[in-house]
Amino acid sequence: MKHNSREFFKPCNCRSVGECSHNMTAEIEALEACVKHFEGSMRNKLKFEYMQGKSGWDDPNWTTEEIKDRIREQLEKGNWVNVANFAMFAWNKEGG
């Protein structure tokens, strides 16, 4: 599901978060909702892959360069959730 600011109408009668200049928390709320939804997609993908027998995301022998290669592959395919998951692996490997 795609999220955008139009989904977060406010009772102030502004048409959208992007046009509201007096409700400073509206944009933050919209971003938080989008991040929460994306995080759920990441979690579901990781669970699915684990149930398919994949593991080793935290293997110390897996180099950051190998993870970057996977990110590039997924980026070319447009698999944004996989890009994010591999980015999380690299982030974790380098100390988060």
Biopython code that builds the backbone (N, CA, C, O; Angstrom):
import numpy as np
from Bio.PDB.StructureBuilder import StructureBuilder

atoms = [
    (1, "MET", "N", (0.838, -1.172, 0.000)),
    (1, "MET", "CA", (0.000, 0.000, 0.000)),
    (1, "MET", "C", (0.885, 1.238, 0.000)),
    (1, "MET", "O", (1.800, 1.355, 0.814)),
    (2, "LYS", "N", (0.615, 2.137, -0.894)),
    (2, "LYS", "CA", (1.368, 3.382, -0.970)),
    (2, "LYS", "C", (0.738, 4.411, -0.043)),
    (2, "LYS", "O", (-0.482, 4.579, -0.023)),
    (3, "HIS", "N", (1.568, 5.091, 0.715)),
    (3, "HIS", "CA", (1.100, 6.153, 1.600)),
    (3, "HIS", "C", (1.513, 7.492, 1.022)),
    (3, "HIS", "O", (2.562, 7.614, 0.388)),
    (4, "ASN", "N", (0.688, 8.481, 1.245)),
    (4, "ASN", "CA", (1.072, 9.843, 0.896)),
    (4, "ASN", "C", (0.360, 10.800, 1.835)),
    (4, "ASN", "O", (-0.534, 10.407, 2.585)),
    (5, "SER", "N", (0.762, 12.039, 1.786)),
    (5, "SER", "CA", (0.245, 13.010, 2.745)),
    (5, "SER", "C", (-1.259, 13.231, 2.620)),
    (5, "SER", "O", (-1.893, 13.669, 3.579)),
    (6, "ARG", "N", (-1.842, 12.937, 1.458)),
    (6, "ARG", "CA", (-3.291, 13.127, 1.287)),
    (6, "ARG", "C", (-4.096, 12.212, 2.197)),
    (6, "ARG", "O", (-5.269, 12.476, 2.462)),
    (7, "GLU", "N", (-3.473, 11.131, 2.679)),
    (7, "GLU", "CA", (-4.180, 10.212, 3.570)),
    (7, "GLU", "C", (-4.349, 10.782, 4.966)),
    (7, "GLU", "O", (-5.124, 10.249, 5.760)),
    (8, "PHE", "N", (-3.655, 11.828, 5.271)),
    (8, "PHE", "CA", (-3.629, 12.332, 6.633)),
    (8, "PHE", "C", (-4.317, 13.687, 6.714)),
    (8, "PHE", "O", (-3.702, 14.700, 7.047)),
    (9, "PHE", "N", (-5.607, 13.678, 6.404)),
    (9, "PHE", "CA", (-6.381, 14.913, 6.484)),
    (9, "PHE", "C", (-6.538, 15.308, 7.944)),
    (9, "PHE", "O", (-6.578, 14.449, 8.825)),
    (10, "LYS", "N", (-6.624, 16.580, 8.192)),
    (10, "LYS", "CA", (-6.741, 17.103, 9.541)),
    (10, "LYS", "C", (-8.075, 17.818, 9.694)),
    (10, "LYS", "O", (-8.596, 18.365, 8.721)),
    (11, "PRO", "N", (-8.629, 17.823, 10.888)),
    (11, "PRO", "CA", (-9.901, 18.504, 11.097)),
    (11, "PRO", "C", (-9.807, 20.021, 10.949)),
    (11, "PRO", "O", (-10.817, 20.709, 11.093)),
    (12, "CYS", "N", (-8.643, 20.551, 10.669)),
    (12, "CYS", "CA", (-8.465, 21.999, 10.517)),
    (12, "CYS", "C", (-8.911, 22.477, 9.142)),
    (12, "CYS", "O", (-8.834, 23.671, 8.852)),
    (13, "ASN", "N", (-9.373, 21.572, 8.297)),
    (13, "ASN", "CA", (-9.846, 21.852, 6.943)),
    (13, "ASN", "C", (-8.738, 22.107, 5.938)),
    (13, "ASN", "O", (-9.024, 22.524, 4.816)),
    (14, "CYS", "N", (-7.492, 21.874, 6.297)),
    (14, "CYS", "CA", (-6.422, 21.898, 5.301)),
    (14, "CYS", "C", (-6.622, 20.683, 4.409)),
    (14, "CYS", "O", (-7.105, 19.648, 4.869)),
    (15, "ARG", "N", (-6.257, 20.798, 3.147)),
    (15, "ARG", "CA", (-6.484, 19.692, 2.226)),
    (15, "ARG", "C", (-5.556, 18.519, 2.481)),
    (15, "ARG", "O", (-5.937, 17.373, 2.247)),
    (16, "SER", "N", (-4.344, 18.780, 2.957)),
    (16, "SER", "CA", (-3.410, 17.693, 3.218)),
    (16, "SER", "C", (-2.335, 18.162, 4.168)),
    (16, "SER", "O", (-2.220, 19.352, 4.463)),
    (17, "VAL", "N", (-1.558, 17.223, 4.639)),
    (17, "VAL", "CA", (-0.440, 17.539, 5.526)),
    (17, "VAL", "C", (0.502, 18.523, 4.858)),
    (17, "VAL", "O", (0.967, 19.466, 5.498)),
    (18, "GLY", "N", (0.787, 18.316, 3.587)),
    (18, "GLY", "CA", (1.731, 19.167, 2.882)),
    (18, "GLY", "C", (1.299, 20.617, 2.763)),
    (18, "GLY", "O", (2.137, 21.498, 2.573)),
    (19, "GLU", "N", (-0.001, 20.879, 2.872)),
    (19, "GLU", "CA", (-0.499, 22.246, 2.761)),
    (19, "GLU", "C", (-0.784, 22.893, 4.114)),
    (19, "GLU", "O", (-1.034, 24.096, 4.191)),
    (20, "CYS", "N", (-0.747, 22.096, 5.176)),
    (20, "CYS", "CA", (-1.075, 22.614, 6.504)),
    (20, "CYS", "C", (0.148, 23.312, 7.093)),
    (20, "CYS", "O", (1.209, 22.709, 7.254)),
    (21, "SER", "N", (-0.023, 24.601, 7.412)),
    (21, "SER", "CA", (1.110, 25.348, 7.965)),
    (21, "SER", "C", (0.976, 25.590, 9.461)),
    (21, "SER", "O", (1.879, 26.157, 10.077)),
    (22, "HIS", "N", (-0.124, 25.175, 10.047)),
    (22, "HIS", "CA", (-0.299, 25.451, 11.465)),
    (22, "HIS", "C", (-0.289, 24.199, 12.342)),
    (22, "HIS", "O", (-0.233, 24.313, 13.566)),
    (23, "ASN", "N", (-0.340, 23.030, 11.753)),
    (23, "ASN", "CA", (-0.281, 21.794, 12.532)),
    (23, "ASN", "C", (1.093, 21.166, 12.312)),
    (23, "ASN", "O", (1.282, 20.379, 11.384)),
    (24, "MET", "N", (2.035, 21.513, 13.159)),
    (24, "MET", "CA", (3.427, 21.109, 12.962)),
    (24, "MET", "C", (3.656, 19.614, 13.187)),
    (24, "MET", "O", (4.689, 19.092, 12.768)),
    (25, "THR", "N", (2.733, 18.916, 13.828)),
    (25, "THR", "CA", (2.934, 17.485, 14.054)),
    (25, "THR", "C", (2.341, 16.624, 12.951)),
    (25, "THR", "O", (2.618, 15.425, 12.904)),
    (26, "ALA", "N", (1.536, 17.191, 12.063)),
    (26, "ALA", "CA", (0.859, 16.396, 11.043)),
    (26, "ALA", "C", (1.844, 15.683, 10.130)),
    (26, "ALA", "O", (1.667, 14.501, 9.838)),
    (27, "GLU", "N", (2.872, 16.376, 9.679)),
    (27, "GLU", "CA", (3.850, 15.753, 8.779)),
    (27, "GLU", "C", (4.615, 14.643, 9.499)),
    (27, "GLU", "O", (4.878, 13.587, 8.922)),
    (28, "ILE", "N", (4.967, 14.882, 10.745)),
    (28, "ILE", "CA", (5.667, 13.859, 11.531)),
    (28, "ILE", "C", (4.784, 12.627, 11.691)),
    (28, "ILE", "O", (5.259, 11.500, 11.553)),
    (29, "GLU", "N", (3.509, 12.835, 11.980)),
    (29, "GLU", "CA", (2.585, 11.713, 12.115)),
    (29, "GLU", "C", (2.483, 10.921, 10.813)),
    (29, "GLU", "O", (2.442, 9.691, 10.836)),
    (30, "ALA", "N", (2.444, 11.616, 9.688)),
    (30, "ALA", "CA", (2.364, 10.951, 8.387)),
    (30, "ALA", "C", (3.632, 10.146, 8.115)),
    (30, "ALA", "O", (3.561, 9.013, 7.638)),
    (31, "LEU", "N", (4.790, 10.730, 8.418)),
    (31, "LEU", "CA", (6.055, 10.012, 8.224)),
    (31, "LEU", "C", (6.136, 8.788, 9.122)),
    (31, "LEU", "O", (6.567, 7.719, 8.690)),
    (32, "GLU", "N", (5.724, 8.947, 10.367)),
    (32, "GLU", "CA", (5.757, 7.818, 11.303)),
    (32, "GLU", "C", (4.849, 6.687, 10.831)),
    (32, "GLU", "O", (5.209, 5.516, 10.954)),
    (33, "ALA", "N", (3.681, 7.021, 10.295)),
    (33, "ALA", "CA", (2.776, 5.990, 9.786)),
    (33, "ALA", "C", (3.391, 5.265, 8.593)),
    (33, "ALA", "O", (3.267, 4.046, 8.474)),
    (34, "CYS", "N", (4.050, 6.008, 7.714)),
    (34, "CYS", "CA", (4.686, 5.398, 6.550)),
    (34, "CYS", "C", (5.834, 4.491, 6.978)),
    (34, "CYS", "O", (5.973, 3.379, 6.469)),
    (35, "VAL", "N", (6.653, 4.962, 7.909)),
    (35, "VAL", "CA", (7.776, 4.158, 8.408)),
    (35, "VAL", "C", (7.253, 2.896, 9.093)),
    (35, "VAL", "O", (7.813, 1.815, 8.906)),
    (36, "LYS", "N", (6.203, 3.021, 9.870)),
    (36, "LYS", "CA", (5.628, 1.853, 10.555)),
    (36, "LYS", "C", (5.160, 0.816, 9.538)),
    (36, "LYS", "O", (5.397, -0.378, 9.719)),
    (37, "HIS", "N", (4.498, 1.261, 8.475)),
    (37, "HIS", "CA", (4.028, 0.341, 7.447)),
    (37, "HIS", "C", (5.215, -0.325, 6.735)),
    (37, "HIS", "O", (5.202, -1.532, 6.491)),
    (38, "PHE", "N", (6.232, 0.468, 6.408)),
    (38, "PHE", "CA", (7.413, -0.062, 5.729)),
    (38, "PHE", "C", (8.148, -1.061, 6.621)),
    (38, "PHE", "O", (8.609, -2.101, 6.152)),
    (39, "GLU", "N", (8.253, -0.737, 7.903)),
    (39, "GLU", "CA", (8.897, -1.653, 8.857)),
    (39, "GLU", "C", (8.163, -2.989, 8.905)),
    (39, "GLU", "O", (8.788, -4.046, 8.993)),
    (40, "GLY", "N", (6.841, -2.935, 8.847)),
    (40, "GLY", "CA", (6.065, -4.178, 8.828)),
    (40, "GLY", "C", (6.355, -5.002, 7.583)),
    (40, "GLY", "O", (6.423, -6.229, 7.648)),
    (41, "SER", "N", (6.525, -4.328, 6.444)),
    (41, "SER", "CA", (6.872, -5.033, 5.209)),
    (41, "SER", "C", (8.253, -5.664, 5.313)),
    (41, "SER", "O", (8.468, -6.787, 4.857)),
    (42, "MET", "N", (9.188, -4.934, 5.914)),
    (42, "MET", "CA", (10.536, -5.488, 6.119)),
    (42, "MET", "C", (10.472, -6.731, 7.004)),
    (42, "MET", "O", (11.064, -7.763, 6.689)),
    (43, "ARG", "N", (9.755, -6.616, 8.099)),
    (43, "ARG", "CA", (9.634, -7.730, 9.049)),
    (43, "ARG", "C", (9.004, -8.955, 8.390)),
    (43, "ARG", "O", (9.483, -10.076, 8.559)),
    (44, "ASN", "N", (7.919, -8.730, 7.632)),
    (44, "ASN", "CA", (7.250, -9.844, 6.964)),
    (44, "ASN", "C", (8.162, -10.524, 5.961)),
    (44, "ASN", "O", (8.170, -11.751, 5.867)),
    (45, "LYS", "N", (8.936, -9.744, 5.206)),
    (45, "LYS", "CA", (9.860, -10.315, 4.222)),
    (45, "LYS", "C", (10.935, -11.132, 4.919)),
    (45, "LYS", "O", (11.277, -12.221, 4.458)),
    (46, "LEU", "N", (11.474, -10.622, 6.026)),
    (46, "LEU", "CA", (12.498, -11.354, 6.764)),
    (46, "LEU", "C", (11.953, -12.667, 7.315)),
    (46, "LEU", "O", (12.625, -13.697, 7.248)),
    (47, "LYS", "N", (10.753, -12.634, 7.853)),
    (47, "LYS", "CA", (10.130, -13.862, 8.368)),
    (47, "LYS", "C", (9.910, -14.869, 7.250)),
    (47, "LYS", "O", (10.187, -16.058, 7.410)),
    (48, "PHE", "N", (9.408, -14.384, 6.112)),
    (48, "PHE", "CA", (9.165, -15.256, 4.970)),
    (48, "PHE", "C", (10.459, -15.935, 4.529)),
    (48, "PHE", "O", (10.491, -17.150, 4.333)),
    (49, "GLU", "N", (11.520, -15.152, 4.373)),
    (49, "GLU", "CA", (12.806, -15.710, 3.938)),
    (49, "GLU", "C", (13.346, -16.712, 4.959)),
    (49, "GLU", "O", (13.904, -17.743, 4.584)),
    (50, "TYR", "N", (13.181, -16.414, 6.233)),
    (50, "TYR", "CA", (13.637, -17.338, 7.276)),
    (50, "TYR", "C", (12.874, -18.661, 7.186)),
    (50, "TYR", "O", (13.460, -19.736, 7.310)),
    (51, "MET", "N", (11.564, -18.567, 6.970)),
    (51, "MET", "CA", (10.751, -19.786, 6.863)),
    (51, "MET", "C", (11.105, -20.585, 5.609)),
    (51, "MET", "O", (10.814, -21.779, 5.538)),
    (52, "GLN", "N", (11.727, -19.945, 4.626)),
    (52, "GLN", "CA", (12.187, -20.631, 3.421)),
    (52, "GLN", "C", (13.574, -21.238, 3.614)),
    (52, "GLN", "O", (14.132, -21.822, 2.685)),
    (53, "GLY", "N", (14.133, -21.100, 4.822)),
    (53, "GLY", "CA", (15.422, -21.703, 5.133)),
    (53, "GLY", "C", (16.613, -20.765, 5.027)),
    (53, "GLY", "O", (17.751, -21.202, 5.191)),
    (54, "LYS", "N", (16.381, -19.497, 4.759)),
    (54, "LYS", "CA", (17.498, -18.554, 4.645)),
    (54, "LYS", "C", (17.876, -18.039, 6.028)),
    (54, "LYS", "O", (17.017, -17.737, 6.857)),
    (55, "SER", "N", (19.165, -17.947, 6.251)),
    (55, "SER", "CA", (19.675, -17.403, 7.508)),
    (55, "SER", "C", (21.093, -16.906, 7.258)),
    (55, "SER", "O", (21.595, -16.976, 6.136)),
    (56, "GLY", "N", (21.728, -16.410, 8.301)),
    (56, "GLY", "CA", (23.107, -15.973, 8.162)),
    (56, "GLY", "C", (23.286, -14.490, 7.990)),
    (56, "GLY", "O", (24.378, -14.034, 7.654)),
    (57, "TRP", "N", (22.236, -13.727, 8.213)),
    (57, "TRP", "CA", (22.319, -12.283, 8.018)),
    (57, "TRP", "C", (23.383, -11.638, 8.890)),
    (57, "TRP", "O", (23.902, -10.572, 8.556)),
    (58, "ASP", "N", (23.707, -12.275, 9.996)),
    (58, "ASP", "CA", (24.710, -11.718, 10.916)),
    (58, "ASP", "C", (26.016, -12.513, 10.900)),
    (58, "ASP", "O", (26.814, -12.419, 11.832)),
    (59, "ASP", "N", (26.230, -13.293, 9.844)),
    (59, "ASP", "CA", (27.459, -14.082, 9.710)),
    (59, "ASP", "C", (28.663, -13.136, 9.649)),
    (59, "ASP", "O", (28.717, -12.278, 8.767)),
    (60, "PRO", "N", (29.628, -13.272, 10.565)),
    (60, "PRO", "CA", (30.780, -12.369, 10.564)),
    (60, "PRO", "C", (31.661, -12.497, 9.319)),
    (60, "PRO", "O", (32.451, -11.596, 9.037)),
    (61, "ASN", "N", (31.542, -13.593, 8.573)),
    (61, "ASN", "CA", (32.333, -13.760, 7.352)),
    (61, "ASN", "C", (31.731, -13.049, 6.147)),
    (61, "ASN", "O", (32.382, -12.928, 5.109)),
    (62, "TRP", "N", (30.511, -12.584, 6.275)),
    (62, "TRP", "CA", (29.836, -11.870, 5.198)),
    (62, "TRP", "C", (30.313, -10.431, 5.227)),
    (62, "TRP", "O", (30.078, -9.721, 6.205)),
    (63, "THR", "N", (30.980, -9.989, 4.170)),
    (63, "THR", "CA", (31.601, -8.666, 4.174)),
    (63, "THR", "C", (30.580, -7.573, 3.830)),
    (63, "THR", "O", (29.550, -7.824, 3.204)),
    (64, "THR", "N", (30.902, -6.383, 4.254)),
    (64, "THR", "CA", (30.063, -5.234, 3.922)),
    (64, "THR", "C", (29.991, -5.059, 2.410)),
    (64, "THR", "O", (28.944, -4.686, 1.882)),
    (65, "GLU", "N", (31.081, -5.321, 1.715)),
    (65, "GLU", "CA", (31.078, -5.195, 0.254)),
    (65, "GLU", "C", (30.107, -6.196, -0.384)),
    (65, "GLU", "O", (29.427, -5.861, -1.354)),
    (66, "GLU", "N", (30.037, -7.413, 0.152)),
    (66, "GLU", "CA", (29.078, -8.396, -0.358)),
    (66, "GLU", "C", (27.641, -7.927, -0.126)),
    (66, "GLU", "O", (26.773, -8.110, -0.979)),
    (67, "ILE", "N", (27.407, -7.327, 1.026)),
    (67, "ILE", "CA", (26.075, -6.803, 1.309)),
    (67, "ILE", "C", (25.745, -5.660, 0.352)),
    (67, "ILE", "O", (24.621, -5.567, -0.141)),
    (68, "LYS", "N", (26.719, -4.792, 0.091)),
    (68, "LYS", "CA", (26.499, -3.693, -0.856)),
    (68, "LYS", "C", (26.171, -4.233, -2.245)),
    (68, "LYS", "O", (25.340, -3.667, -2.954)),
    (69, "ASP", "N", (26.826, -5.330, -2.633)),
    (69, "ASP", "CA", (26.517, -5.943, -3.931)),
    (69, "ASP", "C", (25.064, -6.399, -3.966)),
    (69, "ASP", "O", (24.373, -6.210, -4.967)),
    (70, "ARG", "N", (24.603, -6.997, -2.879)),
    (70, "ARG", "CA", (23.202, -7.436, -2.799)),
    (70, "ARG", "C", (22.252, -6.242, -2.864)),
    (70, "ARG", "O", (21.207, -6.306, -3.511)),
    (71, "ILE", "N", (22.623, -5.150, -2.187)),
    (71, "ILE", "CA", (21.797, -3.943, -2.230)),
    (71, "ILE", "C", (21.680, -3.451, -3.667)),
    (71, "ILE", "O", (20.588, -3.114, -4.126)),
    (72, "ARG", "N", (22.817, -3.411, -4.382)),
    (72, "ARG", "CA", (22.795, -2.949, -5.778)),
    (72, "ARG", "C", (21.908, -3.852, -6.637)),
    (72, "ARG", "O", (21.155, -3.360, -7.478)),
    (73, "GLU", "N", (21.993, -5.165, -6.432)),
    (73, "GLU", "CA", (21.162, -6.108, -7.191)),
    (73, "GLU", "C", (19.676, -5.838, -6.947)),
    (73, "GLU", "O", (18.879, -5.779, -7.882)),
    (74, "GLN", "N", (19.330, -5.679, -5.692)),
    (74, "GLN", "CA", (17.929, -5.451, -5.342)),
    (74, "GLN", "C", (17.453, -4.077, -5.806)),
    (74, "GLN", "O", (16.293, -3.913, -6.182)),
    (75, "LEU", "N", (18.333, -3.110, -5.779)),
    (75, "LEU", "CA", (18.013, -1.768, -6.264)),
    (75, "LEU", "C", (17.673, -1.808, -7.748)),
    (75, "LEU", "O", (16.703, -1.190, -8.187)),
    (76, "GLU", "N", (18.473, -2.534, -8.515)),
    (76, "GLU", "CA", (18.220, -2.671, -9.952)),
    (76, "GLU", "C", (16.873, -3.339, -10.220)),
    (76, "GLU", "O", (16.207, -3.020, -11.206)),
    (77, "LYS", "N", (16.471, -4.258, -9.354)),
    (77, "LYS", "CA", (15.199, -4.956, -9.509)),
    (77, "LYS", "C", (14.020, -4.132, -8.983)),
    (77, "LYS", "O", (12.864, -4.447, -9.262)),
    (78, "GLY", "N", (14.318, -3.085, -8.228)),
    (78, "GLY", "CA", (13.251, -2.284, -7.634)),
    (78, "GLY", "C", (12.618, -2.927, -6.419)),
    (78, "GLY", "O", (11.484, -2.604, -6.064)),
    (79, "ASN", "N", (13.334, -3.829, -5.780)),
    (79, "ASN", "CA", (12.845, -4.509, -4.579)),
    (79, "ASN", "C", (13.214, -3.686, -3.340)),
    (79, "ASN", "O", (14.189, -3.978, -2.647)),
    (80, "TRP", "N", (12.408, -2.648, -3.081)),
    (80, "TRP", "CA", (12.748, -1.672, -2.042)),
    (80, "TRP", "C", (12.807, -2.280, -0.649)),
    (80, "TRP", "O", (13.634, -1.868, 0.164)),
    (81, "VAL", "N", (11.954, -3.245, -0.358)),
    (81, "VAL", "CA", (11.989, -3.875, 0.964)),
    (81, "VAL", "C", (13.287, -4.660, 1.129)),
    (81, "VAL", "O", (13.893, -4.628, 2.199)),
    (82, "ASN", "N", (13.719, -5.364, 0.083)),
    (82, "ASN", "CA", (14.990, -6.081, 0.152)),
    (82, "ASN", "C", (16.160, -5.116, 0.288)),
    (82, "ASN", "O", (17.107, -5.386, 1.028)),
    (83, "VAL", "N", (16.100, -3.992, -0.421)),
    (83, "VAL", "CA", (17.145, -2.975, -0.294)),
    (83, "VAL", "C", (17.246, -2.547, 1.167)),
    (83, "VAL", "O", (18.338, -2.487, 1.732)),
    (84, "ALA", "N", (16.102, -2.251, 1.769)),
    (84, "ALA", "CA", (16.086, -1.808, 3.164)),
    (84, "ALA", "C", (16.602, -2.894, 4.105)),
    (84, "ALA", "O", (17.351, -2.603, 5.038)),
    (85, "ASN", "N", (16.210, -4.133, 3.867)),
    (85, "ASN", "CA", (16.676, -5.212, 4.744)),
    (85, "ASN", "C", (18.183, -5.409, 4.630)),
    (85, "ASN", "O", (18.862, -5.576, 5.643)),
    (86, "PHE", "N", (18.708, -5.392, 3.420)),
    (86, "PHE", "CA", (20.165, -5.517, 3.273)),
    (86, "PHE", "C", (20.877, -4.305, 3.866)),
    (86, "PHE", "O", (21.957, -4.447, 4.441)),
    (87, "ALA", "N", (20.294, -3.125, 3.737)),
    (87, "ALA", "CA", (20.884, -1.935, 4.359)),
    (87, "ALA", "C", (20.918, -2.100, 5.874)),
    (87, "ALA", "O", (21.888, -1.706, 6.521)),
    (88, "MET", "N", (19.870, -2.676, 6.438)),
    (88, "MET", "CA", (19.842, -2.943, 7.881)),
    (88, "MET", "C", (20.941, -3.931, 8.266)),
    (88, "MET", "O", (21.574, -3.777, 9.310)),
    (89, "PHE", "N", (21.170, -4.941, 7.433)),
    (89, "PHE", "CA", (22.241, -5.897, 7.718)),
    (89, "PHE", "C", (23.587, -5.177, 7.772)),
    (89, "PHE", "O", (24.377, -5.396, 8.690)),
    (90, "ALA", "N", (23.843, -4.319, 6.787)),
    (90, "ALA", "CA", (25.107, -3.567, 6.745)),
    (90, "ALA", "C", (25.209, -2.632, 7.945)),
    (90, "ALA", "O", (26.266, -2.538, 8.570)),
    (91, "TRP", "N", (24.134, -1.952, 8.266)),
    (91, "TRP", "CA", (24.087, -1.043, 9.420)),
    (91, "TRP", "C", (24.428, -1.806, 10.693)),
    (91, "TRP", "O", (25.211, -1.334, 11.517)),
    (92, "ASN", "N", (23.838, -2.986, 10.851)),
    (92, "ASN", "CA", (24.103, -3.817, 12.028)),
    (92, "ASN", "C", (25.563, -4.279, 12.059)),
    (92, "ASN", "O", (26.200, -4.270, 13.112)),
    (93, "LYS", "N", (26.078, -4.675, 10.914)),
    (93, "LYS", "CA", (27.445, -5.185, 10.825)),
    (93, "LYS", "C", (28.452, -4.109, 11.224)),
    (93, "LYS", "O", (29.465, -4.406, 11.858)),
    (94, "GLU", "N", (28.176, -2.876, 10.857)),
    (94, "GLU", "CA", (29.112, -1.798, 11.131)),
    (94, "GLU", "C", (28.876, -1.111, 12.480)),
    (94, "GLU", "O", (29.455, -0.061, 12.759)),
    (95, "GLY", "N", (28.025, -1.709, 13.306)),
    (95, "GLY", "CA", (27.877, -1.223, 14.660)),
    (95, "GLY", "C", (26.608, -0.444, 14.958)),
    (95, "GLY", "O", (26.416, 0.034, 16.076)),
    (96, "GLY", "N", (25.742, -0.314, 13.958)),
    (96, "GLY", "CA", (24.450, 0.332, 14.155)),
    (96, "GLY", "C", (24.559, 1.653, 14.777)),
    (96, "GLY", "O", (23.547, 2.315, 15.003)),
]
sb = StructureBuilder()
sb.init_structure("model")
sb.init_model(0)
sb.init_chain("A")
sb.init_seg("    ")
for serial, (resi, resn, name, xyz) in enumerate(atoms, 1):
    if name == "N":
        sb.init_residue(resn, " ", resi, " ")
    sb.init_atom(name, np.array(xyz, "f"), 0.0, 1.0, " ", f" {name:<3s}", serial, name[0])
structure = sb.get_structure()
